[in-house]
Amino acid sequence: GNTILFLSPYQNFKWSGDTKTAIQLLKFHGDFYCIEYHKKEVACNGLLFNNIYLAPHIGISNEYFDEIKQIVRKMKIDNESGNPYSNAVLKSYLQLILALCSREKSILIGHAELDQIENKHIIVFQELIEKYYLRERSPSFYASELRLSSSTLSKQIKKQIGKTPTRLIQERVILESKKLLHLTNKSVKEIAMELHFDDEYYFSRYFKKNVGMSPLHYRRDVGISIVAK
């Protein structure tokens, strides 16, 4: 259907299903348009991108889907024009797409929260992760805080979010790791200390196991954001 998918650098993605589905790909680098720097304008960081609790895609109406496709077509034409003002125009188009999608996803989340309000454990579990993930990485700790058995917590989280508690905790640590590597000039050793790893070598192994590359390799490929300056 009318689906828009949002992926970050080195986010694992597997397509299963009809391989003949038509797809349009729009890629932009943080140096061109930094979602953290422009968070007041589009509010997409943590909503469209970089949220471990939400699906990385949204389905939208025919009207908005057609509008976004038209904007993408205009971007392609402008990008190939060689006009000296193209970058400014392309950023405006991109910002419009992100703002439209942020608005639509906010509406969808509002409806979803009403549907899930009965299961308060999910909401409290997310709050507990945000509060304790730097020091507590065992699902049993969170199960104890919720006065649930580990197996009950795992079943509830898996049913609602589609991930195990262990995976969510790991993804939260990795998300913070990526933020610090991309948005700051801190060394790998400093980041390891901030994330409460025993040493930088353990942190590097943990990062590589979950991302597929070392922290230094990730920083080299993704770069350091203008926000760090």
C-alpha positions in Angstrom: 0.0 0.0 0.0 1.0 3.6 0.5 3.9 3.0 2.9 6.9 5.2 3.7 9.8 3.5 5.5 12.5 5.4 7.4 15.9 3.9 7.8 19.1 5.2 9.5 22.7 4.4 8.5 23.5 0.7 9.1 20.0 -0.1 10.3 19.4 -3.7 9.3 16.5 -4.2 6.9 15.2 -7.3 5.2 12.6 -7.3 2.5 10.3 -10.3 2.4 7.4 -10.7 0.1 6.6 -9.5 -3.4 10.0 -8.5 -5.0 8.1 -6.8 -7.8 6.8 -4.0 -5.5 7.6 -0.6 -6.9 9.9 1.4 -4.5 11.3 4.9 -4.7 14.4 5.6 -2.7 15.3 9.0 -1.2 18.7 9.2 0.5 20.2 12.2 2.3 23.3 12.6 4.5 23.4 14.3 7.9 25.8 16.9 6.5 23.2 17.9 4.0 20.2 17.9 6.3 20.8 17.2 10.0 17.6 16.0 11.6 18.9 16.8 15.1 19.8 20.3 14.1 16.4 20.9 12.5 14.4 19.1 15.2 12.2 22.1 15.9 11.1 22.4 12.3 10.2 18.8 11.6 10.4 16.9 14.9 11.3 13.6 13.1 14.2 12.5 15.2 12.8 10.0 17.7 9.6 9.8 15.7 10.4 8.8 12.1 14.0 7.9 12.9 15.8 6.5 16.0 13.0 5.1 18.0 13.3 1.5 19.1 9.7 1.2 20.3 7.9 2.3 17.1 7.7 0.6 13.7 10.0 2.4 11.2 7.2 2.9 8.7 3.8 4.5 8.3 0.9 4.0 5.9 -0.7 7.2 4.7 -3.7 8.3 2.6 -3.7 8.4 -1.2 -3.8 12.2 -1.0 -0.6 12.7 1.0 1.2 9.8 -0.7 0.6 11.4 -4.1 1.7 14.7 -2.8 5.0 13.2 -1.5 5.6 11.4 -4.8 5.2 14.7 -6.6 7.7 16.4 -4.3 10.2 13.6 -4.9 9.8 14.0 -8.7 10.4 17.8 -8.3 13.5 17.0 -6.2 14.9 14.7 -8.9 14.4 17.4 -11.6 15.9 20.1 -9.4 18.9 17.9 -8.4 19.7 17.3 -12.1 19.2 21.0 -13.2 22.6 22.3 -12.0 20.9 25.4 -10.6 23.1 27.2 -8.0 20.0 27.4 -5.7 19.2 23.7 -6.0 20.6 22.8 -2.5 18.3 25.3 -0.8 15.3 24.1 -2.8 16.1 20.5 -2.1 16.4 21.1 1.6 13.0 22.8 1.6 11.4 19.9 -0.3 13.0 17.4 2.1 11.9 19.3 5.1 8.3 19.4 3.8 8.3 15.6 3.3 9.6 15.0 6.8 7.2 17.5 8.4 4.2 15.9 6.6 5.2 12.4 7.7 5.9 13.5 11.3 2.4 14.9 11.4 0.8 11.8 10.1 2.8 9.5 12.4 1.9 11.6 15.4 -1.8 11.2 14.6 -1.3 7.4 14.2 0.5 7.1 17.5 -2.3 9.0 19.2 -4.8 6.4 18.0 -2.5 3.5 18.9 -2.0 4.8 22.4 -5.7 4.8 23.0 -5.9 1.2 21.8 -3.0 0.1 24.1 -4.0 2.1 27.2 -5.2 -1.1 28.9 -1.7 -2.6 28.8 0.2 -0.2 31.1 3.1 -2.7 31.5 4.3 -1.7 28.0 4.4 2.0 28.8 6.0 1.5 32.2 8.6 -0.9 30.7 9.6 1.8 28.1 9.9 4.4 30.9 12.1 2.0 33.0 14.4 1.3 30.1 14.9 5.1 29.5 15.6 5.5 33.2 17.9 2.5 33.8 19.4 1.2 30.5 22.8 2.7 31.2 23.3 0.5 34.3 20.7 -2.2 34.1 20.8 -4.5 31.1 19.1 -7.7 32.5 15.4 -8.3 31.7 15.0 -9.8 35.1 15.6 -6.4 36.7 12.8 -4.8 34.7 10.5 -7.8 35.4 11.2 -7.4 39.1 10.4 -3.6 38.9 7.1 -4.5 37.2 6.4 -7.3 39.7 6.2 -9.8 36.8 8.1 -13.0 36.0 10.7 -12.7 33.3 8.7 -15.1 31.0 5.5 -13.1 31.5 7.3 -9.8 30.7 8.9 -11.4 27.6 5.6 -12.6 26.3 3.8 -9.3 26.8 6.6 -7.2 25.2 7.0 -9.7 22.3 3.3 -9.6 21.6 3.0 -5.8 21.7 6.3 -4.6 20.1 7.5 -7.7 18.3 10.9 -7.7 20.1 12.2 -9.4 23.2 13.0 -7.3 26.3 16.7 -8.2 25.8 16.6 -6.9 22.2 15.0 -3.6 23.2 17.6 -3.0 25.9 20.4 -3.7 23.5 18.9 -1.5 20.8 18.5 1.4 23.4 22.2 1.1 24.3 23.3 1.0 20.6 21.0 3.9 19.8 22.7 6.0 22.4 26.1 4.8 21.2 25.4 5.9 17.7 24.2 9.3 18.9 27.4 9.9 20.9 29.5 8.7 18.0 27.7 10.9 15.5 26.7 14.0 17.5 29.8 14.5 19.7 33.6 14.5 19.4 34.0 12.2 22.5 36.5 9.4 22.1 35.4 5.8 22.1 36.9 5.4 25.6 34.9 8.4 26.9 31.7 7.0 25.3 32.4 3.6 26.8 32.7 5.2 30.2 29.6 7.3 29.8 27.6 4.1 28.8 29.0 2.3 31.9 31.0 -0.4 30.0 34.0 -1.9 31.9 36.4 -0.7 29.2 36.5 0.5 25.6 37.3 -2.9 24.3 34.2 -4.5 25.8 32.2 -1.6 24.4 33.7 -2.1 20.9 32.9 -5.8 20.9 29.3 -5.1 22.1 28.9 -2.5 19.4 30.4 -4.6 16.6 28.2 -7.6 17.6 25.0 -5.5 17.3 25.9 -3.2 14.4 28.4 -5.3 12.3 31.3 -2.9 12.5 33.5 -1.2 15.1 32.6 2.2 16.7 35.5 3.8 14.9 34.4 2.3 11.5 30.9 3.6 12.1 32.1 7.1 13.0 34.3 7.2 9.9 31.5 6.2 7.6 28.7 8.2 9.1 30.8 11.2 10.1 30.5 13.7 13.0 27.5 16.0 12.8 27.6 19.7 12.7 25.8 19.6 16.1 29.0 18.5 17.7 30.5 21.9 16.8 
